[in-house]
Amino acid sequence: MSSRRLFLGGLAASSALLAPSRSRAQALTTIRCGSVPVDGYGQPYYGYAAGIFRDAGIDLQVVDLANSGAIAAAVVGGSIDVGLGSPSQLAGAKEKGLPFTFFAPGGLYAADAPSSLLMVPKNSPVRGAHDLIGKTVGVDNLTSFTQFGAVEWFKKNGVDPASVKFVEMPFSAMPAALDAGRLDAGLIAEPAQSAARATCRVLADTNSTIGPSWFICVWFTTETWMAANLALAHRLARAVVQTSTWANAHHTETAAALEKASKMPHEVIVNMTRSRFGTKLDAALIDPLIEIAAKNNMISAAIPARTLIYPGFAG
């Protein structure tokens, strides 16, 4: 069963920096939210810890799940109401008839501070893309941005991606798999990336092939839930943006929340590359990911991002 992380106590000193609080005595509306306890998907944990969602009148119950695909399945199945997910993966699901829609910004990839890198063991003979022909590369989710970026990187380096075997594996399991020889390379995101540096080295930032900046994840739900909860969704989206603004400027406080959520050692979190979060749902930061997914035949066509955003929620 998925665990729900309830951060008791909050961060009182940090909360004082936020907008004026709503009455704590008012009834809260429960929203069940699926996320992954990693920094790039950290807004639910950070906003909960800082009291932002509670101040918005929302009891955000955060359900930890393994990846974007698991979150999407839980949203469709009704065990959660909203979630964070990969835009390209959600676009593919939409193309297949699943009624997903985007309503708030999530974590951002930035070329000047990449939080996900292609890594190999320190003693590996692999020095470039050609050395991975016939080899096994780990990604956290097949048909996700981690694979799209790697596929494009192989193409740009003259390697047919079909000559490489991609396997799905949690980021946290990749360093051990690399050490044991079950993987030849792995696309590892923080916080596992920092821990992996003890035994691994960076081969490439494959995500830079997608673009200099784009959404790693966005907040999404079903069109049915949106239609039935439109005012609540707007309230949640405003709280998400407030969380993004606060989290981008308060890494010390978010480090404490991430430590509780991920169970990663404090020293790893404070030394790793921290994620940035979008403050508006900009279609221009979604289109590059969808375009590269279509280019690599992972979806049949490049769906304009503006058509995936619920009316009234685009930044």
C-alpha positions in Angstrom: 0.0 0.0 0.0 1.3 3.5 -0.8 2.4 5.4 2.2 1.1 8.9 3.1 3.5 11.3 4.5 2.1 13.7 7.0 4.6 16.3 8.1 3.7 17.2 11.7 4.6 20.6 13.0 5.4 22.3 9.7 8.0 25.0 9.3 6.6 27.8 11.4 9.4 30.3 10.8 9.2 29.7 7.0 5.4 29.9 6.9 5.6 33.4 8.4 7.2 34.5 5.1 4.1 33.5 3.1 0.9 35.3 2.2 -1.5 36.0 5.1 -2.9 32.7 6.4 -6.5 31.6 6.1 -8.2 30.7 9.4 -6.9 27.5 10.8 -10.3 26.8 12.2 -12.1 26.5 8.8 -12.9 23.1 7.4 -10.3 21.8 5.0 -11.1 20.1 1.7 -9.2 16.9 1.2 -7.3 16.3 -2.0 -5.4 13.1 -2.5 -2.2 13.8 -4.5 0.3 11.3 -6.0 4.0 12.1 -6.2 7.4 10.6 -6.1 9.6 11.5 -3.0 12.4 13.1 -5.1 13.3 16.8 -5.3 11.9 17.4 -8.9 8.5 16.1 -7.7 8.8 17.8 -4.3 6.2 20.5 -4.4 3.5 18.5 -2.6 5.9 17.7 0.3 7.3 21.2 0.5 3.9 23.0 0.3 2.6 20.6 3.0 5.5 21.2 5.3 5.4 24.9 5.0 1.6 25.0 5.5 0.8 26.6 2.1 -1.9 24.1 1.2 -3.5 24.2 4.6 -3.5 28.0 4.4 -5.4 27.6 1.1 -8.0 25.5 2.9 -6.7 22.2 1.5 -5.8 19.0 3.3 -3.3 17.7 0.8 -2.8 14.0 1.4 0.4 13.0 -0.4 0.6 9.4 -1.6 4.2 8.2 -2.5 4.3 6.3 -5.8 7.2 4.9 -7.8 7.0 7.0 -11.0 4.8 9.0 -13.4 3.2 5.9 -14.8 2.1 4.6 -11.4 0.7 8.1 -10.6 -1.2 8.2 -13.9 -2.7 4.7 -13.2 -3.8 5.8 -9.7 -5.5 9.0 -11.0 -7.4 6.9 -13.6 -8.3 4.3 -11.1 -9.6 6.9 -8.7 -7.4 6.1 -5.7 -6.0 9.6 -5.9 -7.5 12.9 -7.3 -4.4 14.7 -8.8 -0.8 13.9 -9.3 2.5 15.0 -10.8 3.6 13.4 -14.1 5.8 13.5 -17.1 4.1 15.7 -19.8 5.2 13.5 -22.7 3.9 10.3 -21.0 0.6 12.0 -20.2 0.3 13.3 -23.7 0.8 9.7 -24.9 -1.9 8.5 -22.6 -4.2 11.3 -23.8 -3.7 10.2 -27.3 -4.9 6.8 -26.3 -8.1 8.2 -24.9 -7.3 8.8 -21.2 -8.9 12.1 -20.2 -5.8 13.7 -18.6 -5.5 17.5 -18.3 -2.7 19.8 -16.9 -3.5 22.6 -14.4 -0.3 23.7 -12.6 3.5 23.9 -13.1 5.9 21.3 -11.7 9.7 20.8 -11.6 11.9 22.2 -14.3 15.0 20.9 -16.1 17.6 23.6 -16.5 20.8 23.0 -18.6 22.9 25.0 -16.2 21.9 22.9 -13.2 20.9 19.4 -14.4 19.5 17.1 -11.7 19.5 14.0 -14.0 22.6 12.7 -15.7 23.8 9.6 -17.7 26.3 7.9 -15.4 28.6 4.9 -15.7 30.9 3.1 -13.1 34.1 4.9 -12.5 36.1 2.0 -13.9 33.9 1.6 -17.0 35.6 1.6 -20.4 32.6 3.5 -21.8 33.7 7.0 -23.0 31.0 7.9 -25.4 27.7 6.8 -27.2 29.4 4.3 -29.5 30.7 2.4 -26.5 27.1 1.6 -25.4 26.1 -0.2 -28.6 24.7 -3.6 -27.5 24.7 -2.4 -23.8 22.0 -1.9 -21.2 20.9 1.5 -20.1 18.6 2.1 -17.1 15.9 4.7 -17.1 13.3 5.3 -14.4 10.4 5.0 -16.8 10.2 3.7 -20.3 8.7 6.3 -22.7 9.5 9.1 -20.3 11.7 12.2 -20.8 14.8 10.3 -19.4 14.5 7.9 -22.3 13.6 10.5 -24.9 16.7 12.6 -24.1 18.9 9.5 -24.2 17.5 8.4 -27.6 18.1 11.8 -29.1 21.6 11.9 -27.6 22.4 8.5 -29.3 21.1 9.8 -32.6 23.1 13.0 -32.4 26.2 10.9 -31.8 25.6 8.6 -34.7 24.2 5.6 -32.8 21.0 3.8 -33.6 19.0 3.8 -30.3 17.6 0.4 -31.3 21.1 -1.0 -30.7 20.8 -0.1 -27.0 18.7 -2.0 -24.5 16.7 0.3 -22.3 15.4 -1.2 -19.0 13.1 0.4 -16.3 14.5 0.8 -12.8 14.1 3.1 -9.9 16.8 5.8 -9.6 17.8 4.5 -6.2 18.5 1.0 -7.5 20.7 2.1 -10.4 24.1 2.7 -8.5 24.0 -0.9 -7.2 23.0 -2.3 -10.6 25.9 -0.4 -12.2 28.3 -1.7 -9.6 27.0 -5.3 -10.1 27.2 -5.1 -13.9 23.5 -5.4 -14.4 23.5 -2.0 -16.1 26.2 -0.5 -18.3 24.9 3.1 -17.8 22.0 4.7 -16.0 20.1 8.0 -16.2 20.2 8.9 -12.5 18.3 11.8 -11.0 18.8 13.4 -7.6 18.9 12.5 -4.8 20.3 9.2 -6.0 22.7 11.0 -8.4 24.8 12.6 -5.6 25.0 9.2 -3.8 26.1 7.5 -7.0 29.1 9.8 -7.4 31.0 7.7 -4.9 31.2 4.9 -7.4 30.1 6.4 -10.7 31.1 9.2 -13.1 29.1 11.4 -15.4 29.1 10.4 -19.1 26.7 13.0 -20.4 23.7 15.4 -19.8 21.5 13.7 -22.3 18.5 15.9 -21.3 20.1 18.9 -22.9 19.3 17.5 -26.3 15.6 18.2 -25.6 16.1 21.9 -24.9 17.7 24.4 -22.4 14.6 24.4 -20.1 11.4 22.4 -19.9 9.0 20.8 -17.4 10.1 17.5 -15.9 6.6 17.2 -14.5 3.3 19.0 -14.3 0.3 18.7 -12.1 -2.5 16.9 -13.7 -5.9 15.2 -13.2 -8.8 14.0 -15.2 -11.2 16.3 -17.1 -14.0 14.8 -15.1 -12.4 15.8 -11.8 -11.6 19.2 -13.1 -15.2 19.8 -14.2 -16.5 18.8 -10.8 -14.0 20.7 -8.8 -13.1 23.8 -10.9 -13.0 26.3 -8.1 -11.0 23.9 -5.9 -8.5 23.3 -8.7 -7.9 27.0 -9.1 -7.3 27.3 -5.4 -4.9 24.3 -5.5 -3.1 25.7 -8.6 -2.5 29.1 -6.8 -1.1 27.2 -3.8 1.2 25.2 -6.1 2.6 28.5 -7.6 3.1 29.9 -4.2 4.9 26.7 -3.2 7.2 27.0 -6.3 8.1 30.6 -5.4 8.8 29.8 -1.8 10.7 26.5 -2.5 13.0 28.2 -5.1 14.2 30.6 -2.4 14.2 28.3 0.7 16.5 25.3 0.0 17.3 24.9 3.7 13.7 24.4 4.7 12.9 22.2 1.7 15.9 20.1 2.5 14.3 19.2 5.8 11.0 18.3 4.1 12.8 16.2 1.5 14.8 14.3 4.1 11.5 13.3 5.8 9.9 12.3 2.5 12.8 10.5 0.8 14.7 9.1 3.9 17.9 10.2 2.2 20.7 11.4 4.5 20.7 15.1 5.2 24.3 15.5 4.0 23.4 14.1 0.6 20.4 16.4 0.2 22.2 19.6 1.1 25.1 18.8 -1.3 23.1 17.8 -4.3 21.9 19.9 -7.3 18.5 21.2 -6.2 15.5 21.4 -8.5 13.8 24.5 -9.7 10.0 24.9 -10.0 7.9 26.7 -12.5 5.8 29.6 -11.4 3.4 29.5 -14.3 2.1 26.7 -16.6 3.9 27.8 -19.8 3.1 25.7 -22.8 6.4 26.7 -24.3 8.1 24.7 -21.6 6.0 21.6 -22.4 6.2 21.6 -26.2 9.9 20.6 -26.6 9.3 17.4 -24.6 6.2 16.4 -26.6 7.9 17.2 -29.9 10.9 15.0 -29.2 8.5 12.2 -28.1 6.7 12.4 -31.4 10.0 12.6 -33.3 11.0 9.3 -31.7 7.6 7.7 -32.5 6.7 7.4 -28.8 3.5 9.3 -29.6 2.1 9.5 -33.1 2.0 13.3 -33.3 3.2 16.4 -31.5 0.1 17.5 -29.7 0.2 21.3 -29.0 0.8 21.7 -25.2 -1.9 24.4 -25.0 -4.5 21.7 -25.9 -3.4 19.6 -22.9 -3.8 22.5 -20.4 -7.3 22.9 -18.9 -8.9 26.2 -20.1 -8.1 29.0 -17.8 -4.9 27.5 -16.2 -2.2 28.4 -18.8 0.4 30.9 -17.6 
